[in-house]
Amino acid sequence: MLPFMTATPESIEQVDAVLAEDGRTVILYGHTADENVTFAASIVLPMKVDDASFLKDEWRTLPNLEWHLR
Protein backbone atom coordinates (compact mmCIF):
# COMPACT_ATOMS: atom_id res chain seq x y z
CA MET A 1 0.00 0.00 0.00
CA LEU A 2 1.31 3.46 -0.87
CA PRO A 3 2.17 5.73 2.12
CA PHE A 4 -0.24 8.48 1.12
CA MET A 5 -3.12 6.00 1.17
CA THR A 6 -2.78 5.52 4.92
CA ALA A 7 -1.60 9.00 5.88
CA THR A 8 -3.87 11.14 8.03
CA PRO A 9 -3.52 14.71 9.32
CA GLU A 10 -2.71 13.21 12.73
CA SER A 11 0.63 12.11 11.25
CA ILE A 12 1.74 15.74 10.73
CA GLU A 13 4.92 16.45 12.67
CA GLN A 14 5.79 19.96 11.50
CA VAL A 15 3.76 22.83 10.07
CA ASP A 16 5.22 25.61 7.94
CA ALA A 17 3.13 28.73 7.24
CA VAL A 18 3.60 30.86 4.13
CA LEU A 19 1.92 34.15 3.28
CA ALA A 20 0.83 34.07 -0.37
CA GLU A 21 1.63 36.88 -2.81
CA ASP A 22 -1.86 38.34 -2.44
CA GLY A 23 -1.11 39.13 1.24
CA ARG A 24 -4.47 37.67 2.25
CA THR A 25 -3.96 33.93 1.98
CA VAL A 26 -2.00 31.84 4.46
CA ILE A 27 -0.90 28.45 3.14
CA LEU A 28 0.07 25.83 5.70
CA TYR A 29 2.19 22.81 4.81
CA GLY A 30 1.95 19.86 7.18
CA HIS A 31 5.02 17.62 6.93
CA THR A 32 4.97 14.00 8.04
CA ALA A 33 7.80 11.59 8.82
CA ASP A 34 7.52 10.37 5.21
CA GLU A 35 9.07 13.04 3.00
CA ASN A 36 6.73 11.95 0.18
CA VAL A 37 3.60 12.77 2.20
CA THR A 38 2.74 16.41 2.80
CA PHE A 39 -0.61 17.95 3.66
CA ALA A 40 -1.74 21.48 2.84
CA ALA A 41 -4.39 23.82 4.22
CA SER A 42 -5.18 27.45 3.54
CA ILE A 43 -6.93 30.34 5.22
CA VAL A 44 -8.12 33.56 3.59
CA LEU A 45 -7.70 36.60 5.82
CA PRO A 46 -10.25 39.44 5.97
CA MET A 47 -7.56 42.02 5.16
CA LYS A 48 -4.13 42.20 3.60
CA VAL A 49 -1.04 41.53 5.76
CA ASP A 50 2.48 42.56 4.84
CA ASP A 51 5.45 40.20 5.19
CA ALA A 52 6.91 42.15 8.10
CA SER A 53 3.70 41.73 10.14
CA PHE A 54 3.22 38.06 9.31
CA LEU A 55 3.92 35.94 12.40
CA LYS A 56 4.61 32.44 11.05
CA ASP A 57 4.64 30.71 14.42
CA GLU A 58 1.14 31.91 15.30
CA TRP A 59 -0.39 29.81 12.51
CA ARG A 60 1.12 26.46 13.43
CA THR A 61 -1.38 25.46 16.10
CA LEU A 62 -4.73 26.41 14.59
CA PRO A 63 -7.43 23.85 15.35
CA ASN A 64 -9.95 22.51 12.85
CA LEU A 65 -7.97 23.03 9.67
CA GLU A 66 -9.13 21.13 6.62
CA TRP A 67 -5.93 19.35 5.56
CA HIS A 68 -5.54 17.93 2.06
CA LEU A 69 -2.84 15.66 0.68
CA ARG A 70 -0.61 17.57 -1.65
GIBELKA-V177356 format. One record per residue. N is the residue number from 1. PHI is phi in whole degrees, 0 to 359 (* if undefined). PSI is psi in degrees with one decimal (* if undefined). OMEGA is omega as a letter, one per 30 degrees, with the letter a starting at -180 (NA if undefined). Layout:
n & phi & psi & omega
N & PHI & PSI & OMEGA
N & PHI & PSI & OMEGA
This chain:
n & phi & psi & omega
1 & * & 138.2 & a
2 & 288 & 144.8 & a
3 & 303 & -38.7 & a
4 & 291 & -18.0 & a
5 & 286 & -23.2 & a
6 & 249 & -2.8 & a
7 & 287 & 142.0 & l
8 & 228 & 160.4 & l
9 & 303 & -23.4 & l
10 & 294 & -16.2 & l
11 & 274 & 1.5 & l
12 & 291 & 129.3 & l
13 & 252 & -26.7 & a
14 & 215 & 140.7 & l
15 & 238 & 129.8 & l
16 & 246 & 131.9 & a
17 & 253 & 138.0 & a
18 & 227 & 133.3 & l
19 & 273 & 123.1 & a
20 & 290 & 166.2 & a
21 & 301 & -27.9 & a
22 & 287 & -11.9 & l
23 & 75 & 2.4 & a
24 & 238 & -9.9 & a
25 & 246 & 128.4 & l
26 & 255 & 125.4 & l
27 & 252 & 129.0 & a
28 & 247 & 130.9 & l
29 & 250 & 121.5 & l
30 & 258 & 111.0 & a
31 & 266 & 138.9 & l
32 & 252 & 177.3 & l
33 & 296 & -26.4 & l
34 & 271 & 114.6 & a
35 & 297 & -14.2 & l
36 & 271 & -3.3 & a
37 & 239 & 112.3 & l
38 & 228 & 139.5 & l
39 & 255 & 158.1 & l
40 & 222 & 147.8 & l
41 & 216 & 158.4 & l
42 & 218 & 156.0 & l
43 & 223 & 133.4 & l
44 & 261 & 126.3 & a
45 & 274 & 154.3 & a
46 & 287 & -18.7 & l
47 & 215 & 163.7 & a
48 & 289 & 143.7 & l
49 & 235 & 137.8 & l
50 & 270 & 160.4 & a
51 & 304 & -37.6 & a
52 & 293 & -28.5 & a
53 & 268 & -8.6 & a
54 & 282 & 116.6 & a
55 & 260 & 95.9 & a
56 & 303 & -40.5 & a
57 & 294 & -26.7 & a
58 & 293 & -22.3 & a
59 & 269 & -9.7 & a
60 & 285 & -16.7 & a
61 & 241 & 21.7 & l
62 & 294 & 132.7 & l
63 & 278 & 164.0 & l
64 & 59 & 36.3 & l
65 & 279 & 147.6 & l
66 & 265 & 95.4 & a
67 & 277 & 141.4 & l
68 & 231 & 142.5 & l
69 & 294 & 140.4 & a
70 & 249 & * & NA
